[in-house]
Amino acid sequence: MIDLHTHILPGLDDGAETLEDSIRMAQVAAEDGITRLVATPHGAEWGGGASREDLATRVAELRAVLAVRGVNVTVHPGLEIYLDPDLPAQLESGSIFPLNDTRYLLVELPLQSYPRYVDQVFFDLQLRGYHPILAHPERNNGIQKDHRLLEQLVERGVLAQVTAGSLLGAWGSMVKKTAQVFVERRLVHIIASDAHTYEGARAPRLSAAVRMAAKLIGEDSALAMVERTPERILAGEEVSPEPILQARGHKSWLFWR
Ligand SMILES: [Fe+2]
């Protein structure tokens, strides 16, 4: 499996604090069946803001340490970009950059609101030849209340990443239900861990969430969310998502009851 979203690099954000934390995270990932993962630290808004070159060096260093320790996981460079109207300019200046030197950008929204400029920024990025991937839409308050917001983005070719812990209830029943509906409706295309540490719900594990997704959409589609689709993304190849399914009325009624 491939994990596209982790905070495994030490000392950059609220993820791994020390190199030992990073090594333990990689060990946990390997034990769970993850062979490749992307280091996606937060940017400057979290006190980080490592340059592309700095990040590449840090990833190379971690790779070397993992090789010495015999941990069979390959780490790739990436970034979790915080949505801002200024993203196109930030890309031009090089202060933000895509996953693994592709054209795919991992973008997160504020959790509490759905800014009105989301659609415009994503569209601008697409016009410039970038492919935005929306991180954990199931955790955004605005999208939870109105699934149509996500639907509109996905209809326009935006990919979305659901967090493994969300599917398993780590963020409560509301987020869990939302995540499950998004998987069922094919409104999310990738399962990633968004791991911040090596234990508990924020560890880099995917297999339990894949089993949960397999119950909802079948094994082949569930595995594609951690194998085929992230593999194509890391290779910079195009992804052809499954068509969106319509909401099932009785389910949403049950949901609001
Ligand atoms: Fe994250």
py3Dmol code that shows the C-alpha trace and the ligand (Angstrom):
import py3Dmol

protein = """\
ATOM      1  CA  MET A   1       0.000   0.000   0.000  1.00  0.00           C
ATOM      2  CA  ILE A   2       0.988   3.637  -0.465  1.00  0.00           C
ATOM      3  CA  ASP A   3       0.244   6.311   2.149  1.00  0.00           C
ATOM      4  CA  LEU A   4      -0.005   9.719   0.469  1.00  0.00           C
ATOM      5  CA  HIS A   5      -0.377  11.868   3.595  1.00  0.00           C
ATOM      6  CA  THR A   6       1.883  11.651   6.669  1.00  0.00           C
ATOM      7  CA  HIS A   7       3.655  13.979   9.069  1.00  0.00           C
ATOM      8  CA  ILE A   8       6.643  11.699   9.428  1.00  0.00           C
ATOM      9  CA  LEU A   9       9.510  14.195   9.134  1.00  0.00           C
ATOM     10  CA  PRO A  10      10.807  15.132  12.579  1.00  0.00           C
ATOM     11  CA  GLY A  11      10.591  18.595  14.094  1.00  0.00           C
ATOM     12  CA  LEU A  12       8.800  20.361  11.251  1.00  0.00           C
ATOM     13  CA  ASP A  13       5.222  20.569  12.475  1.00  0.00           C
ATOM     14  CA  ASP A  14       2.841  18.839  14.910  1.00  0.00           C
ATOM     15  CA  GLY A  15       3.848  15.387  13.629  1.00  0.00           C
ATOM     16  CA  ALA A  16       6.955  13.380  14.546  1.00  0.00           C
ATOM     17  CA  GLU A  17       9.064  15.238  17.112  1.00  0.00           C
ATOM     18  CA  THR A  18      12.300  13.285  16.920  1.00  0.00           C
ATOM     19  CA  LEU A  19      14.066  11.069  14.414  1.00  0.00           C
ATOM     20  CA  GLU A  20      13.243   8.092  16.642  1.00  0.00           C
ATOM     21  CA  ASP A  21       9.530   8.977  16.321  1.00  0.00           C
ATOM     22  CA  SER A  22       9.940   8.990  12.530  1.00  0.00           C
ATOM     23  CA  ILE A  23      11.635   5.589  12.554  1.00  0.00           C
ATOM     24  CA  ARG A  24       8.911   4.106  14.755  1.00  0.00           C
ATOM     25  CA  MET A  25       6.251   5.551  12.443  1.00  0.00           C
ATOM     26  CA  ALA A  26       7.947   3.926   9.452  1.00  0.00           C
ATOM     27  CA  GLN A  27       8.124   0.603  11.328  1.00  0.00           C
ATOM     28  CA  VAL A  28       4.401   0.771  12.133  1.00  0.00           C
ATOM     29  CA  ALA A  29       3.662   1.557   8.484  1.00  0.00           C
ATOM     30  CA  ALA A  30       5.784  -1.362   7.267  1.00  0.00           C
ATOM     31  CA  GLU A  31       4.063  -3.757   9.682  1.00  0.00           C
ATOM     32  CA  ASP A  32       0.708  -2.625   8.321  1.00  0.00           C
ATOM     33  CA  GLY A  33       1.733  -3.379   4.734  1.00  0.00           C
ATOM     34  CA  ILE A  34       2.711   0.114   3.597  1.00  0.00           C
ATOM     35  CA  THR A  35       5.697   0.110   1.245  1.00  0.00           C
ATOM     36  CA  ARG A  36       5.823   3.769   0.220  1.00  0.00           C
ATOM     37  CA  LEU A  37       4.709   6.895   1.989  1.00  0.00           C
ATOM     38  CA  VAL A  38       4.801  10.594   1.304  1.00  0.00           C
ATOM     39  CA  ALA A  39       6.084  13.045   3.886  1.00  0.00           C
ATOM     40  CA  THR A  40       3.567  15.911   3.778  1.00  0.00           C
ATOM     41  CA  PRO A  41       4.472  18.397   6.513  1.00  0.00           C
ATOM     42  CA  HIS A  42       2.387  21.497   7.070  1.00  0.00           C
ATOM     43  CA  GLY A  43       3.764  24.730   5.676  1.00  0.00           C
ATOM     44  CA  ALA A  44       4.578  28.107   7.183  1.00  0.00           C
ATOM     45  CA  GLU A  45       1.150  28.561   8.824  1.00  0.00           C
ATOM     46  CA  TRP A  46       2.163  25.814  11.290  1.00  0.00           C
ATOM     47  CA  GLY A  47       5.564  27.285  11.965  1.00  0.00           C
ATOM     48  CA  GLY A  48       7.167  25.060   9.333  1.00  0.00           C
ATOM     49  CA  GLY A  49       7.697  26.221   5.806  1.00  0.00           C
ATOM     50  CA  ALA A  50      10.719  24.163   4.786  1.00  0.00           C
ATOM     51  CA  SER A  51      11.934  24.933   1.276  1.00  0.00           C
ATOM     52  CA  ARG A  52      11.663  22.317  -1.443  1.00  0.00           C
ATOM     53  CA  GLU A  53      15.439  21.732  -1.305  1.00  0.00           C
ATOM     54  CA  ASP A  54      15.482  21.495   2.488  1.00  0.00           C
ATOM     55  CA  LEU A  55      12.634  19.003   2.405  1.00  0.00           C
ATOM     56  CA  ALA A  56      14.337  16.879  -0.240  1.00  0.00           C
ATOM     57  CA  THR A  57      17.451  16.751   1.957  1.00  0.00           C
ATOM     58  CA  ARG A  58      15.427  15.769   5.027  1.00  0.00           C
ATOM     59  CA  VAL A  59      13.645  13.029   3.070  1.00  0.00           C
ATOM     60  CA  ALA A  60      16.997  11.703   1.770  1.00  0.00           C
ATOM     61  CA  GLU A  61      18.356  11.668   5.327  1.00  0.00           C
ATOM     62  CA  LEU A  62      15.341   9.760   6.646  1.00  0.00           C
ATOM     63  CA  ARG A  63      15.572   7.301   3.758  1.00  0.00           C
ATOM     64  CA  ALA A  64      19.209   6.632   4.611  1.00  0.00           C
ATOM     65  CA  VAL A  65      18.432   6.065   8.296  1.00  0.00           C
ATOM     66  CA  LEU A  66      15.550   3.695   7.441  1.00  0.00           C
ATOM     67  CA  ALA A  67      17.833   1.734   5.132  1.00  0.00           C
ATOM     68  CA  VAL A  68      20.413   1.371   7.910  1.00  0.00           C
ATOM     69  CA  ARG A  69      17.709   0.260  10.367  1.00  0.00           C
ATOM     70  CA  GLY A  70      16.311  -2.208   7.846  1.00  0.00           C
ATOM     71  CA  VAL A  71      12.866  -0.583   7.651  1.00  0.00           C
ATOM     72  CA  ASN A  72      11.418  -1.417   4.272  1.00  0.00           C
ATOM     73  CA  VAL A  73       9.508   1.769   3.504  1.00  0.00           C
ATOM     74  CA  THR A  74      10.364   4.331   0.855  1.00  0.00           C
ATOM     75  CA  VAL A  75       9.693   7.966   1.761  1.00  0.00           C
ATOM     76  CA  HIS A  76       8.814  10.543  -0.914  1.00  0.00           C
ATOM     77  CA  PRO A  77       8.762  14.326  -0.552  1.00  0.00           C
ATOM     78  CA  GLY A  78       5.527  16.294  -0.415  1.00  0.00           C
ATOM     79  CA  LEU A  79       3.662  19.055   1.375  1.00  0.00           C
ATOM     80  CA  GLU A  80       0.240  19.625   2.921  1.00  0.00           C
ATOM     81  CA  ILE A  81      -0.795  22.988   1.544  1.00  0.00           C
ATOM     82  CA  TYR A  82      -3.203  25.191   3.499  1.00  0.00           C
ATOM     83  CA  LEU A  83      -5.841  26.664   1.216  1.00  0.00           C
ATOM     84  CA  ASP A  84      -5.285  30.341   0.527  1.00  0.00           C
ATOM     85  CA  PRO A  85      -6.454  32.622  -2.309  1.00  0.00           C
ATOM     86  CA  ASP A  86      -2.775  33.227  -2.954  1.00  0.00           C
ATOM     87  CA  LEU A  87      -1.854  29.598  -3.823  1.00  0.00           C
ATOM     88  CA  PRO A  88      -1.159  30.210  -7.539  1.00  0.00           C
ATOM     89  CA  ALA A  89       1.365  32.942  -6.625  1.00  0.00           C
ATOM     90  CA  GLN A  90       2.902  30.741  -3.919  1.00  0.00           C
ATOM     91  CA  LEU A  91       3.406  28.004  -6.510  1.00  0.00           C
ATOM     92  CA  GLU A  92       5.098  30.459  -8.827  1.00  0.00           C
ATOM     93  CA  SER A  93       7.437  31.668  -6.099  1.00  0.00           C
ATOM     94  CA  GLY A  94       8.258  28.064  -5.169  1.00  0.00           C
ATOM     95  CA  SER A  95       7.180  28.417  -1.527  1.00  0.00           C
ATOM     96  CA  ILE A  96       4.725  25.561  -2.054  1.00  0.00           C
ATOM     97  CA  PHE A  97       5.168  22.540  -4.310  1.00  0.00           C
ATOM     98  CA  PRO A  98       3.529  19.302  -5.417  1.00  0.00           C
ATOM     99  CA  LEU A  99       3.801  15.709  -4.182  1.00  0.00           C
ATOM    100  CA  ASN A 100       6.920  13.855  -5.348  1.00  0.00           C
ATOM    101  CA  ASP A 101       7.745  16.357  -8.127  1.00  0.00           C
ATOM    102  CA  THR A 102       4.461  15.674  -9.940  1.00  0.00           C
ATOM    103  CA  ARG A 103       1.628  18.134 -10.663  1.00  0.00           C
ATOM    104  CA  TYR A 104      -0.508  16.806  -7.763  1.00  0.00           C
ATOM    105  CA  LEU A 105      -1.057  19.179  -4.829  1.00  0.00           C
ATOM    106  CA  LEU A 106      -2.361  18.028  -1.446  1.00  0.00           C
ATOM    107  CA  VAL A 107      -4.546  20.879  -0.173  1.00  0.00           C
ATOM    108  CA  GLU A 108      -6.352  21.159   3.146  1.00  0.00           C
ATOM    109  CA  LEU A 109      -9.202  23.494   4.094  1.00  0.00           C
ATOM    110  CA  PRO A 110      -9.795  25.137   7.449  1.00  0.00           C
ATOM    111  CA  LEU A 111     -11.795  22.625   9.527  1.00  0.00           C
ATOM    112  CA  GLN A 112     -14.487  25.019  10.678  1.00  0.00           C
ATOM    113  CA  SER A 113     -15.486  26.749   7.475  1.00  0.00           C
ATOM    114  CA  TYR A 114     -15.730  26.349   3.735  1.00  0.00           C
ATOM    115  CA  PRO A 115     -14.269  29.603   2.353  1.00  0.00           C
ATOM    116  CA  ARG A 116     -16.165  30.985  -0.615  1.00  0.00           C
ATOM    117  CA  TYR A 117     -12.988  31.147  -2.713  1.00  0.00           C
ATOM    118  CA  VAL A 118     -12.350  27.368  -2.632  1.00  0.00           C
ATOM    119  CA  ASP A 119     -13.829  26.654  -6.051  1.00  0.00           C
ATOM    120  CA  GLN A 120     -12.045  29.592  -7.680  1.00  0.00           C
ATOM    121  CA  VAL A 121      -8.639  28.680  -6.240  1.00  0.00           C
ATOM    122  CA  PHE A 122      -8.975  25.030  -7.249  1.00  0.00           C
ATOM    123  CA  PHE A 123     -10.073  26.065 -10.736  1.00  0.00           C
ATOM    124  CA  ASP A 124      -7.091  28.443 -11.041  1.00  0.00           C
ATOM    125  CA  LEU A 125      -4.738  25.638 -10.040  1.00  0.00           C
ATOM    126  CA  GLN A 126      -6.286  23.332 -12.632  1.00  0.00           C
ATOM    127  CA  LEU A 127      -5.943  25.993 -15.330  1.00  0.00           C
ATOM    128  CA  ARG A 128      -2.223  26.101 -14.529  1.00  0.00           C
ATOM    129  CA  GLY A 129      -1.993  22.348 -15.080  1.00  0.00           C
ATOM    130  CA  TYR A 130      -2.019  21.255 -11.449  1.00  0.00           C
ATOM    131  CA  HIS A 131      -4.202  18.494 -10.013  1.00  0.00           C
ATOM    132  CA  PRO A 132      -5.502  19.420  -6.554  1.00  0.00           C
ATOM    133  CA  ILE A 133      -6.207  16.641  -4.060  1.00  0.00           C
ATOM    134  CA  LEU A 134      -8.468  17.774  -1.234  1.00  0.00           C
ATOM    135  CA  ALA A 135      -7.287  16.393   2.117  1.00  0.00           C
ATOM    136  CA  HIS A 136      -9.889  14.944   4.521  1.00  0.00           C
ATOM    137  CA  PRO A 137     -13.091  16.692   3.281  1.00  0.00           C
ATOM    138  CA  GLU A 138     -15.047  14.603   5.825  1.00  0.00           C
ATOM    139  CA  ARG A 139     -13.530  16.708   8.608  1.00  0.00           C
ATOM    140  CA  ASN A 140     -14.635  20.065   7.157  1.00  0.00           C
ATOM    141  CA  ASN A 141     -17.675  21.485   8.894  1.00  0.00           C
ATOM    142  CA  GLY A 142     -19.161  23.120   5.787  1.00  0.00           C
ATOM    143  CA  ILE A 143     -18.823  19.976   3.658  1.00  0.00           C
ATOM    144  CA  GLN A 144     -20.302  17.790   6.433  1.00  0.00           C
ATOM    145  CA  LYS A 145     -23.437  19.945   6.328  1.00  0.00           C
ATOM    146  CA  ASP A 146     -23.614  20.154   2.543  1.00  0.00           C
ATOM    147  CA  HIS A 147     -22.106  17.256   0.593  1.00  0.00           C
ATOM    148  CA  ARG A 148     -22.893  19.109  -2.614  1.00  0.00           C
ATOM    149  CA  LEU A 149     -19.837  21.328  -1.970  1.00  0.00           C
ATOM    150  CA  LEU A 150     -17.551  18.317  -2.366  1.00  0.00           C
ATOM    151  CA  GLU A 151     -19.615  16.923  -5.207  1.00  0.00           C
ATOM    152  CA  GLN A 152     -19.099  20.129  -7.203  1.00  0.00           C
ATOM    153  CA  LEU A 153     -15.324  19.931  -6.788  1.00  0.00           C
ATOM    154  CA  VAL A 154     -15.165  16.235  -7.702  1.00  0.00           C
ATOM    155  CA  GLU A 155     -17.369  16.841 -10.736  1.00  0.00           C
ATOM    156  CA  ARG A 156     -14.724  19.311 -11.892  1.00  0.00           C
ATOM    157  CA  GLY A 157     -11.920  16.794 -11.582  1.00  0.00           C
ATOM    158  CA  VAL A 158     -10.671  17.445  -8.067  1.00  0.00           C
ATOM    159  CA  LEU A 159      -9.546  14.284  -6.243  1.00  0.00           C
ATOM    160  CA  ALA A 160     -10.225  13.816  -2.538  1.00  0.00           C
ATOM    161  CA  GLN A 161      -8.439  11.930   0.240  1.00  0.00           C
ATOM    162  CA  VAL A 162     -10.329  10.444   3.155  1.00  0.00           C
ATOM    163  CA  THR A 163      -8.398   9.831   6.372  1.00  0.00           C
ATOM    164  CA  ALA A 164      -8.176   6.223   7.577  1.00  0.00           C
ATOM    165  CA  GLY A 165      -8.992   7.187  11.181  1.00  0.00           C
ATOM    166  CA  SER A 166     -12.136   9.039  10.060  1.00  0.00           C
ATOM    167  CA  LEU A 167     -13.556   5.827   8.607  1.00  0.00           C
ATOM    168  CA  LEU A 168     -12.888   4.051  11.891  1.00  0.00           C
ATOM    169  CA  GLY A 169     -14.460   6.667  14.176  1.00  0.00           C
ATOM    170  CA  ALA A 170     -11.325   8.394  15.488  1.00  0.00           C
ATOM    171  CA  TRP A 171     -13.028  11.790  15.018  1.00  0.00           C
ATOM    172  CA  GLY A 172     -16.468  10.764  16.271  1.00  0.00           C
ATOM    173  CA  SER A 173     -19.597   9.315  14.719  1.00  0.00           C
ATOM    174  CA  MET A 174     -20.456  12.360  12.576  1.00  0.00           C
ATOM    175  CA  VAL A 175     -17.107  12.298  10.779  1.00  0.00           C
ATOM    176  CA  LYS A 176     -17.240   8.492  10.521  1.00  0.00           C
ATOM    177  CA  LYS A 177     -20.684   8.514   8.920  1.00  0.00           C
ATOM    178  CA  THR A 178     -19.670  11.322   6.555  1.00  0.00           C
ATOM    179  CA  ALA A 179     -16.500   9.446   5.559  1.00  0.00           C
ATOM    180  CA  GLN A 180     -18.454   6.267   4.878  1.00  0.00           C
ATOM    181  CA  VAL A 181     -21.019   8.075   2.733  1.00  0.00           C
ATOM    182  CA  PHE A 182     -18.206   9.717   0.747  1.00  0.00           C
ATOM    183  CA  VAL A 183     -16.571   6.330   0.126  1.00  0.00           C
ATOM    184  CA  GLU A 184     -19.885   4.792  -0.935  1.00  0.00           C
ATOM    185  CA  ARG A 185     -20.668   7.673  -3.273  1.00  0.00           C
ATOM    186  CA  ARG A 186     -17.136   7.682  -4.775  1.00  0.00           C
ATOM    187  CA  LEU A 187     -16.635  11.270  -3.582  1.00  0.00           C
ATOM    188  CA  VAL A 188     -13.218  10.293  -2.159  1.00  0.00           C
ATOM    189  CA  HIS A 189     -10.539   8.495  -4.149  1.00  0.00           C
ATOM    190  CA  ILE A 190      -7.647   7.869  -1.797  1.00  0.00           C
ATOM    191  CA  ILE A 191      -7.366   6.563   1.765  1.00  0.00           C
ATOM    192  CA  ALA A 192      -4.347   7.980   3.618  1.00  0.00           C
ATOM    193  CA  SER A 193      -3.364   7.965   7.271  1.00  0.00           C
ATOM    194  CA  ASP A 194      -2.558  11.657   7.917  1.00  0.00           C
ATOM    195  CA  ALA A 195      -0.309  10.095  10.568  1.00  0.00           C
ATOM    196  CA  HIS A 196       1.141  12.394  13.211  1.00  0.00           C
ATOM    197  CA  THR A 197       2.632   9.789  15.549  1.00  0.00           C
ATOM    198  CA  TYR A 198       3.412   6.062  15.851  1.00  0.00           C
ATOM    199  CA  GLU A 199       0.584   4.974  18.138  1.00  0.00           C
ATOM    200  CA  GLY A 200      -3.176   5.242  18.439  1.00  0.00           C
ATOM    201  CA  ALA A 201      -5.576   6.613  15.875  1.00  0.00           C
ATOM    202  CA  ARG A 202      -2.994   8.923  14.282  1.00  0.00           C
ATOM    203  CA  ALA A 203      -0.463   6.209  13.438  1.00  0.00           C
ATOM    204  CA  PRO A 204       0.387   5.340   9.817  1.00  0.00           C
ATOM    205  CA  ARG A 205      -1.963   2.408   9.340  1.00  0.00           C
ATOM    206  CA  LEU A 206      -4.324   1.833   6.428  1.00  0.00           C
ATOM    207  CA  SER A 207      -5.355  -1.824   6.488  1.00  0.00           C
ATOM    208  CA  ALA A 208      -8.272  -1.571   8.950  1.00  0.00           C
ATOM    209  CA  ALA A 209      -9.747   1.357   7.000  1.00  0.00           C
ATOM    210  CA  VAL A 210      -9.366  -0.577   3.744  1.00  0.00           C
ATOM    211  CA  ARG A 211     -11.295  -3.493   5.274  1.00  0.00           C
ATOM    212  CA  MET A 212     -14.034  -1.059   6.292  1.00  0.00           C
ATOM    213  CA  ALA A 213     -14.109   0.489   2.802  1.00  0.00           C
ATOM    214  CA  ALA A 214     -14.210  -2.997   1.233  1.00  0.00           C
ATOM    215  CA  LYS A 215     -17.470  -3.658   3.084  1.00  0.00           C
ATOM    216  CA  LEU A 216     -18.926  -0.514   1.506  1.00  0.00           C
ATOM    217  CA  ILE A 217     -17.617  -0.676  -2.077  1.00  0.00           C
ATOM    218  CA  GLY A 218     -15.990  -4.080  -2.508  1.00  0.00           C
ATOM    219  CA  GLU A 219     -12.402  -5.160  -2.179  1.00  0.00           C
ATOM    220  CA  ASP A 220     -11.168  -4.131  -5.607  1.00  0.00           C
ATOM    221  CA  SER A 221     -12.369  -0.512  -5.327  1.00  0.00           C
ATOM    222  CA  ALA A 222     -11.166  -0.274  -1.723  1.00  0.00           C
ATOM    223  CA  LEU A 223      -7.679  -1.528  -2.592  1.00  0.00           C
ATOM    224  CA  ALA A 224      -7.489   0.910  -5.509  1.00  0.00           C
ATOM    225  CA  MET A 225      -7.695   3.723  -2.918  1.00  0.00           C
ATOM    226  CA  VAL A 226      -4.376   2.659  -1.361  1.00  0.00           C
ATOM    227  CA  GLU A 227      -2.673   0.937  -4.288  1.00  0.00           C
ATOM    228  CA  ARG A 228      -3.553   1.801  -7.886  1.00  0.00           C
ATOM    229  CA  THR A 229      -4.685   5.397  -7.423  1.00  0.00           C
ATOM    230  CA  PRO A 230      -1.843   6.650  -5.179  1.00  0.00           C
ATOM    231  CA  GLU A 231       0.627   4.761  -7.365  1.00  0.00           C
ATOM    232  CA  ARG A 232      -0.537   6.674 -10.437  1.00  0.00           C
ATOM    233  CA  ILE A 233      -0.423   9.942  -8.494  1.00  0.00           C
ATOM    234  CA  LEU A 234       3.168   9.381  -7.344  1.00  0.00           C
ATOM    235  CA  ALA A 235       4.140   8.521 -10.910  1.00  0.00           C
ATOM    236  CA  GLY A 236       2.487  11.746 -12.129  1.00  0.00           C
ATOM    237  CA  GLU A 237       0.004   9.789 -14.232  1.00  0.00           C
ATOM    238  CA  GLU A 238      -3.611  10.690 -14.746  1.00  0.00           C
ATOM    239  CA  VAL A 239      -6.290   9.113 -12.557  1.00  0.00           C
ATOM    240  CA  SER A 240      -9.721   8.188 -13.920  1.00  0.00           C
ATOM    241  CA  PRO A 241     -12.065   8.188 -10.936  1.00  0.00           C
ATOM    242  CA  GLU A 242     -15.164   6.017 -10.723  1.00  0.00           C
ATOM    243  CA  PRO A 243     -18.367   7.991 -11.443  1.00  0.00           C
ATOM    244  CA  ILE A 244     -20.083   9.682  -8.499  1.00  0.00           C
ATOM    245  CA  LEU A 245     -23.132   7.850  -7.166  1.00  0.00           C
ATOM    246  CA  GLN A 246     -26.210   9.771  -6.097  1.00  0.00           C
ATOM    247  CA  ALA A 247     -27.101  10.115  -2.420  1.00  0.00           C
ATOM    248  CA  ARG A 248     -29.501   7.457  -1.195  1.00  0.00           C
ATOM    249  CA  GLY A 249     -32.485   9.338   0.232  1.00  0.00           C
ATOM    250  CA  HIS A 250     -33.334   6.976   3.062  1.00  0.00           C
ATOM    251  CA  LYS A 251     -29.762   7.028   4.259  1.00  0.00           C
ATOM    252  CA  SER A 252     -29.547  10.789   4.564  1.00  0.00           C
ATOM    253  CA  TRP A 253     -32.916  10.776   6.295  1.00  0.00           C
ATOM    254  CA  LEU A 254     -31.660   8.228   8.811  1.00  0.00           C
ATOM    255  CA  PHE A 255     -28.518  10.291   9.176  1.00  0.00           C
ATOM    256  CA  TRP A 256     -30.380  13.417  10.219  1.00  0.00           C
ATOM    257  CA  ARG A 257     -32.851  11.670  12.510  1.00  0.00           C
TER     258      ARG A 257
END
"""
ligand_1 = """\
1
LIG
Fe -2.153 16.344 7.520
"""
view = py3Dmol.view(width=600, height=400)
view.addModel(protein, "pdb")
view.setStyle({"model": 0}, {"cartoon": {"style": "trace"}})
view.addModel(ligand_1, "xyz")
view.setStyle({"model": 1}, {"stick": {}})
view.zoomTo()
view.show()
